[in-house]
Amino acid sequence: MVRSPSMRNDANSVLQARHLTVAECAARLGLKACTIRKLILTRRIGFTKFGRAVRIPETEVVRLIEVGFRPAINRDSPE
């Protein structure tokens, strides 16, 4: 299989990122571990398997926060 340069860049960024356990990821996001496991199961967050161990790159935690961010509505401005 020939990999494109963008695929190699994605792989390099994942390799350079710190990998968190499910519990560490849940603590960072203020969620329960079962919620993180559900995100993994539904493939809404990227993960890496090392044998039986599941690890989430910090880059995925940042991406999840950015995707879910919704700016506040300014109700003081005239319409």
N, C-alpha and C positions, 0 to 999 in steps of 0.2 A: 504494500500500500504506500503510495506517495503522499506525503503530508505537505500541505500548503504552509507557507511561512506564518500565516495567522494561527494555524493549529499548533505550530511549534512554539509560538509566543504564548499561547494560552497554556500549553503544557509547562513551559518554563515558569510562568507566573504562579501556577499551582504548586510546582516543586519548591519555589522560593518562599511561599507563604507558610506561616505557622499553622499547624493543624490542631484543631481543638477536639476534645472528646464531646460526646453528646451533652454531658453534664456541664462542661465549661461553656459550650455554645448556649445552652439554656440559661445559664447564669448571666452571661453577657447580654442576652436579649430580654431577660426578666420573664422567661417562660418556663414551663415545666418540660422535663426531659421527654415525656410522652408526646408533647407537641412537636418537638424537634424530630422525633422518630417518625411522626406522621408526615412532616414536611419531606423527610428522606423517602418514605414509602411512596408518596405521591410525586416524587421527583421535582419538588418545588425549590429544593436547595441541593446544590452539588455536594458530593461527598466522595471520599476515597476509602476503599476497603484494604486493610492490611491483614490478610488472613480473615479472622472473624471480627477483628476490631474495625470500627467505623470512625472515621475522622472527617471533620468539616474544615476546609481551608478558611482562614480569617477573611480572605477576599470574598467568599460566599456570604459571610455574615454581613459584611459591608454592603454587598450587592442587594441582599434581602432588605436591609434597612432603606437603601436608596429607592428600591422598587416600591416599597410600601409607603414612602413619605408622601403626605398630602399637605400642601401649604394651607395655612389658616386663611379664612375669608375675612377681609377687612370690612367690617360692618359700619365703620365710621365714615367711609367715603360716600359722597353723594352719588346717586344713581343716575 
